[in-house]
Amino acid sequence: MTQHPSRGKSAATDGLRITAAQLLETFNSLGAREERKRSQILQKLIGTWNGAVVKAPFQVTNGSNLHFDEACFVNEGCSIDDTYPVRIGSFTQLARDVRILTVLDVENRRGPVTIGRNVWVGAGATIHPGVTIGEDAIIGAAAVVVSDVPPGATASGNPARIMR
């Protein structure tokens, strides 16, 4: 089992979470025409932003462990737990209400999540801790991804299974 990254750093971690919560409160309250202000907040909040388009409402645990490559899109209602690193490849799109988890205490699972280049993640999908999704993969709507998905594969269901 991987050690929790905040062990021995609780004051610093709490500070990151408070800052993230404050920035997210402002981000999520801005009007649709205030994209410039949203971009400024994302630059402060996210570890590596690279101009990703992120729609409100949006939630992230810390922000500092979230890393986007170029031309990513995150639709409304997405929630990302970045207690451990989350890396999202170029041209990847997350549909509405996608959840990415790096800690799942119920199953005692913890670990980083990596999503490759040019991946589509369908509405309401959940990606569990420690999962890697290969480039050009498609994750179906409402899929629960508990294991790695190879490049070019299509996965759906609960738990997600490779369809082709």
Rosetta silent file (secondary structure, phi, psi, omega in degrees, C-alpha in Angstrom):
SEQUENCE: MTQHPSRGKSAATDGLRITAAQLLETFNSLGAREERKRSQILQKLIGTWNGAVVKAPFQVTNGSNLHFDEACFVNEGCSIDDTYPVRIGSFTQLARDVRILTVLDVENRRGPVTIGRNVWVGAGATIHPGVTIGEDAIIGAAAVVVSDVPPGATASGNPARIMR
SCORE:     score description
SCORE:     0.000 S_00000001
   1 L     0.000  135.427  179.094    0.000    0.000    0.000 S_00000001
   2 L   -75.577  137.161  178.653    1.289    3.457   -0.908 S_00000001
   3 L   -69.991  142.028  179.118    1.766    5.848    1.997 S_00000001
   4 L   -61.399  130.895 -173.663   -0.638    8.772    2.069 S_00000001
   5 L   -66.684  -16.827 -177.021    1.199   11.833    0.641 S_00000001
   6 L   -96.609    2.371  178.235    0.037   14.164    3.428 S_00000001
   7 L   -58.434  128.101  178.681    1.437   12.100    6.350 S_00000001
   8 L    79.513    1.147 -179.338    3.532   14.426    8.466 S_00000001
   9 L  -130.356   31.480 -171.274    2.410   17.452    6.456 S_00000001
  10 H   -59.994  -38.690 -179.969   -1.120   17.994    7.751 S_00000001
  11 H   -64.478  -43.225  179.126   -0.788   21.765    8.283 S_00000001
  12 H   -66.330  -43.127  179.603    0.531   22.269    4.741 S_00000001
  13 H   -63.937  -43.667  177.506   -2.092   19.941    3.268 S_00000001
  14 H   -60.282  -39.041  177.869   -4.866   21.669    5.199 S_00000001
  15 H   -63.265  -42.341  176.882   -3.597   25.006    3.886 S_00000001
  16 H   -60.920  -43.840 -178.399   -3.695   23.741    0.280 S_00000001
  17 H   -66.719  -38.602  177.948   -7.234   22.472    0.743 S_00000001
  18 H   -65.281  -46.004  178.316   -8.427   25.740    2.292 S_00000001
  19 H   -60.216  -45.792  178.864   -6.843   27.732   -0.538 S_00000001
  20 H   -59.898  -44.210 -179.336   -8.353   25.356   -3.120 S_00000001
  21 H   -62.185  -40.583  179.170  -11.780   25.629   -1.485 S_00000001
  22 H   -66.219  -45.120  179.154  -11.608   29.433   -1.528 S_00000001
  23 H   -64.158  -40.658  179.620  -10.521   29.566   -5.173 S_00000001
  24 H   -66.723  -37.659  177.880  -13.189   27.044   -6.182 S_00000001
  25 H   -59.074  -44.250  178.027  -15.905   28.986   -4.382 S_00000001
  26 H   -67.368  -47.854 -179.654  -15.024   32.050   -6.436 S_00000001
  27 H   -54.054  -48.630 -175.121  -14.565   30.047   -9.669 S_00000001
  28 H   -73.829  -15.836 -179.917  -17.945   28.339   -9.321 S_00000001
  29 H   -94.500   -9.181 -178.454  -19.772   31.594   -8.520 S_00000001
  30 L   -71.495  148.074  178.128  -18.557   33.525  -11.581 S_00000001
  31 L   -72.099  164.695 -176.442  -20.949   34.257  -14.420 S_00000001
  32 L   -60.781  -26.204 -176.677  -20.675   32.609  -17.831 S_00000001
  33 L   -91.973    9.134 -176.372  -19.096   35.718  -19.372 S_00000001
  34 L  -107.229   46.802 -177.534  -16.234   35.918  -16.878 S_00000001
  35 H   -62.576  -34.602 -179.628  -13.880   33.474  -18.603 S_00000001
  36 H   -62.681  -44.176  178.276  -10.827   35.684  -18.036 S_00000001
  37 H   -65.651  -39.773  177.513  -11.330   35.603  -14.268 S_00000001
  38 H   -61.078  -43.391  179.373  -11.915   31.846  -14.385 S_00000001
  39 H   -61.260  -41.248  178.705   -8.655   31.392  -16.303 S_00000001
  40 H   -62.663  -40.014  178.352   -6.767   33.436  -13.708 S_00000001
  41 H   -66.625  -44.486  179.716   -8.165   31.252  -10.920 S_00000001
  42 H   -61.018  -36.774  177.361   -7.285   28.027  -12.756 S_00000001
  43 H   -60.975  -37.387  179.226   -3.700   29.268  -13.212 S_00000001
  44 H   -77.584  -35.296 -169.945   -3.417   29.679   -9.416 S_00000001
  45 H   -82.001  -43.046 -167.401   -5.320   26.513   -8.513 S_00000001
  46 L   -97.256  137.295 -179.089   -4.044   23.790  -10.840 S_00000001
  47 L   -53.140  -53.729  175.244   -0.519   22.324  -10.782 S_00000001
  48 E  -133.265  110.165 -172.986   -0.190   22.338  -14.594 S_00000001
  49 L   -91.928  -49.943  179.534   -3.056   24.084  -16.356 S_00000001
  50 L    53.501   30.266  175.494   -1.925   24.528  -20.005 S_00000001
  51 L    75.717   17.015  178.968   -5.120   26.400  -20.886 S_00000001
  52 L   -54.472  140.171  175.292   -7.519   23.511  -20.186 S_00000001
  53 E   -87.430  119.131 -178.093  -11.175   24.489  -20.586 S_00000001
  54 E  -125.127  120.286 -178.930  -12.886   23.746  -17.265 S_00000001
  55 L   -93.527  143.613  176.758  -16.624   24.373  -16.858 S_00000001
  56 L   -86.929  150.674   -1.449  -18.295   25.216  -13.548 S_00000001
  57 L   -77.021  148.912 -177.723  -19.284   23.756  -11.252 S_00000001
  58 E  -139.707  144.320  177.089  -15.959   22.014  -10.705 S_00000001
  59 E  -132.338  140.613  174.438  -14.366   20.428   -7.643 S_00000001
  60 E  -145.869  144.804 -176.045  -10.763   19.459   -6.906 S_00000001
  61 L   -68.941  -57.678 -177.653   -9.220   18.442   -3.571 S_00000001
  62 L  -116.665  -38.618 -175.685   -5.911   20.364   -3.678 S_00000001
  63 L    90.068  -39.844 -174.281   -5.366   21.460   -7.262 S_00000001
  64 L   -68.374  -21.546  179.122   -1.582   21.288   -6.985 S_00000001
  65 L   -99.194   12.998  179.223   -1.473   17.581   -7.937 S_00000001
  66 E  -103.813  126.160 -174.627   -3.661   18.032  -11.037 S_00000001
  67 E  -131.795  117.434  177.663   -1.760   18.232  -14.337 S_00000001
  68 E  -103.861  137.687  165.144   -3.292   18.905  -17.762 S_00000001
  69 L   -84.443 -173.405 -173.419   -1.476   18.651  -21.066 S_00000001
  70 L   -67.962  151.925  169.291   -2.627   20.920  -23.911 S_00000001
  71 L    58.680   40.204  175.770   -6.186   21.275  -25.240 S_00000001
  72 L   -90.039  155.287  178.944   -8.071   19.377  -22.497 S_00000001
  73 E  -133.596  131.025  178.108  -11.772   19.879  -21.799 S_00000001
  74 E  -125.357  115.657 -176.825  -13.593   19.298  -18.496 S_00000001
  75 L   -81.828  178.503 -175.906  -17.381   19.668  -18.596 S_00000001
  76 L   -57.869  145.221  170.306  -19.748   20.732  -15.810 S_00000001
  77 L    79.170    9.790 -179.615  -19.981   18.872  -12.533 S_00000001
  78 E   -78.569  147.517 -178.355  -16.637   17.067  -12.649 S_00000001
  79 E  -133.629  124.809 -177.221  -14.895   16.225   -9.380 S_00000001
  80 E  -125.174  119.486  173.314  -11.210   15.323   -9.120 S_00000001
  81 L   -89.080  108.843 -179.604   -9.539   14.056   -5.951 S_00000001
  82 L  -109.664   41.878  172.620   -5.888   14.953   -6.440 S_00000001
  83 L   -59.787  -39.854  170.363   -4.569   13.759   -3.088 S_00000001
  84 L  -108.730  162.605 -176.721   -2.193   11.772   -5.325 S_00000001
  85 L   -59.502  140.640  173.115   -1.150   13.037   -8.781 S_00000001
  86 E  -124.181  121.024 -179.902   -3.704   13.104  -11.593 S_00000001
  87 E  -117.678  127.353 -176.916   -2.284   13.509  -15.111 S_00000001
  88 E  -121.882  120.695 -173.718   -4.581   14.155  -18.051 S_00000001
  89 L   -73.290  163.769  179.817   -3.155   13.920  -21.572 S_00000001
  90 L   -53.198  142.565  173.967   -3.520   16.321  -24.491 S_00000001
  91 L    64.670   15.087  177.807   -6.872   16.527  -26.279 S_00000001
  92 L   -82.091  143.411 -179.638   -8.619   14.483  -23.564 S_00000001
  93 E  -126.104  131.530  174.250  -12.248   15.302  -22.817 S_00000001
  94 E  -108.345  121.733  178.688  -14.203   14.635  -19.636 S_00000001
  95 L   -74.843 -177.327 -178.764  -17.989   14.731  -20.076 S_00000001
  96 L   -56.330  144.033  168.827  -20.402   15.928  -17.377 S_00000001
  97 L    59.469   29.969  174.377  -20.184   14.596  -13.833 S_00000001
  98 L   -76.674  139.880  176.855  -16.988   12.548  -14.233 S_00000001
  99 E  -119.835  129.593  175.524  -15.325   11.594  -10.938 S_00000001
 100 E  -118.126  123.137 -176.347  -11.623   10.827  -10.614 S_00000001
 101 L  -114.384  136.908  171.940  -10.537    9.321   -7.291 S_00000001
 102 L  -113.188   -8.418  175.290   -7.020    8.846   -5.935 S_00000001
 103 E  -135.383  127.833  176.184   -8.146    7.690   -2.492 S_00000001
 104 E  -135.445   90.111 -173.337  -10.933    5.181   -1.868 S_00000001
 105 H   -62.551  -32.162 -178.814  -10.897    4.306    1.827 S_00000001
 106 H   -56.612  -40.363 -179.237  -13.720    1.766    1.578 S_00000001
 107 H  -103.036    5.263 -178.324  -11.471   -0.489   -0.500 S_00000001
 108 L    53.919   40.836  178.656   -8.214    0.845    1.022 S_00000001
 109 E  -107.075  134.723  178.874   -7.076    1.869   -2.472 S_00000001
 110 E  -145.682  144.642  174.633   -4.767    4.828   -3.023 S_00000001
 111 L   157.367  165.495 -178.519   -2.645    5.960   -5.927 S_00000001
 112 L   -69.682  159.197  175.420   -2.167    8.290   -8.869 S_00000001
 113 E  -121.738  133.519  177.655   -4.420    8.326  -11.931 S_00000001
 114 E  -125.587  125.890  176.980   -3.056    8.769  -15.444 S_00000001
 115 E  -116.831  122.776 -174.771   -5.289    9.414  -18.447 S_00000001
 116 L   -71.195 -173.960 -178.213   -3.518    9.300  -21.806 S_00000001
 117 L   -72.284  141.825  171.927   -3.717   11.506  -24.860 S_00000001
 118 L    58.604   44.976  179.448   -6.964   11.876  -26.844 S_00000001
 119 L  -102.158  141.292  172.740   -9.201    9.992  -24.383 S_00000001
 120 E  -109.750  124.322  175.903  -12.969   10.449  -24.139 S_00000001
 121 E  -113.629  116.371 -174.489  -14.508    9.841  -20.695 S_00000001
 122 L   -71.590  163.235 -175.895  -18.317    9.628  -20.862 S_00000001
 123 L   -54.760  134.533  174.606  -20.820   11.327  -18.563 S_00000001
 124 L    74.335    7.984  178.621  -20.993   10.082  -15.000 S_00000001
 125 L   -71.317  150.986  176.363  -17.970    7.794  -15.268 S_00000001
 126 E  -124.434  129.238  178.667  -15.888    7.115  -12.155 S_00000001
 127 E  -111.620  122.471 -175.412  -12.171    6.371  -12.329 S_00000001
 128 L   -82.274  165.023 -179.471  -10.718    4.611   -9.280 S_00000001
 129 L   -58.921  144.909  174.373   -7.302    5.139   -7.647 S_00000001
 130 L    79.800    4.533 -175.357   -4.206    3.766   -9.347 S_00000001
 131 L   -86.332  141.804  170.494   -5.804    3.445  -12.797 S_00000001
 132 E  -118.979  129.374  176.839   -4.031    4.230  -16.069 S_00000001
 133 E  -112.369  122.201 -176.208   -6.107    4.803  -19.202 S_00000001
 134 L   -71.927  163.062 -178.529   -4.150    4.503  -22.439 S_00000001
 135 L   -61.023  150.819  177.740   -4.203    6.998  -25.294 S_00000001
 136 L    63.310   17.313  178.479   -7.142    7.012  -27.721 S_00000001
 137 L   -82.516  158.675  174.879   -9.333    5.046  -25.269 S_00000001
 138 E  -124.642  128.322  177.028  -13.071    5.591  -24.842 S_00000001
 139 E  -110.742  121.872 -176.666  -14.745    5.224  -21.444 S_00000001
 140 L   -68.348  159.109  177.860  -18.514    4.772  -21.654 S_00000001
 141 L   -57.847  138.763  177.634  -21.050    6.850  -19.745 S_00000001
 142 L    64.591   11.717  177.566  -21.509    5.760  -16.110 S_00000001
 143 L   -66.798  148.059  173.968  -18.579    3.319  -16.332 S_00000001
 144 E  -115.945  103.927 -173.492  -16.739    2.479  -13.110 S_00000001
 145 E   -91.750  109.739 -176.582  -13.090    2.026  -14.077 S_00000001
 146 L  -110.062   -7.638  178.673  -11.309   -0.084  -11.449 S_00000001
 147 L  -142.814  167.143 -175.743   -8.392   -1.382  -13.555 S_00000001
 148 L   -59.495  148.075  177.022   -6.145   -0.157  -16.352 S_00000001
 149 E  -117.648  123.339 -177.094   -7.564    0.391  -19.842 S_00000001
 150 L   -70.684  160.631  177.621   -5.146   -0.262  -22.745 S_00000001
 151 L   -55.209  139.170  175.879   -4.540    2.249  -25.540 S_00000001
 152 L    76.297   -1.148 -177.044   -7.302    2.362  -28.159 S_00000001
 153 L   -83.351  157.437  170.234   -9.733    0.289  -26.079 S_00000001
 154 E  -113.695  127.444 -178.498  -13.395    1.021  -25.374 S_00000001
 155 E  -127.924  140.148  175.681  -14.497    0.208  -21.825 S_00000001
 156 E  -154.228  167.880  177.456  -17.923    0.426  -20.220 S_00000001
 157 L   101.550  178.950 -179.891  -20.026   -1.023  -17.431 S_00000001
 158 L  -135.316  104.165   -3.110  -19.735   -1.476  -13.668 S_00000001
 159 L   -72.656  155.218 -177.494  -17.072   -2.585  -13.236 S_00000001
 160 L   -63.215  136.734  176.708  -15.809   -1.392  -16.616 S_00000001
 161 E  -125.034  150.757  179.379  -14.854   -4.133  -19.045 S_00000001
 162 E   -71.789  125.437 -178.541  -13.049   -3.857  -22.347 S_00000001
 163 L   -94.100  -32.628  178.329  -15.633   -3.959  -25.139 S_00000001
 164 L  -162.558    0.000    0.000  -13.194   -3.846  -28.091 S_00000001
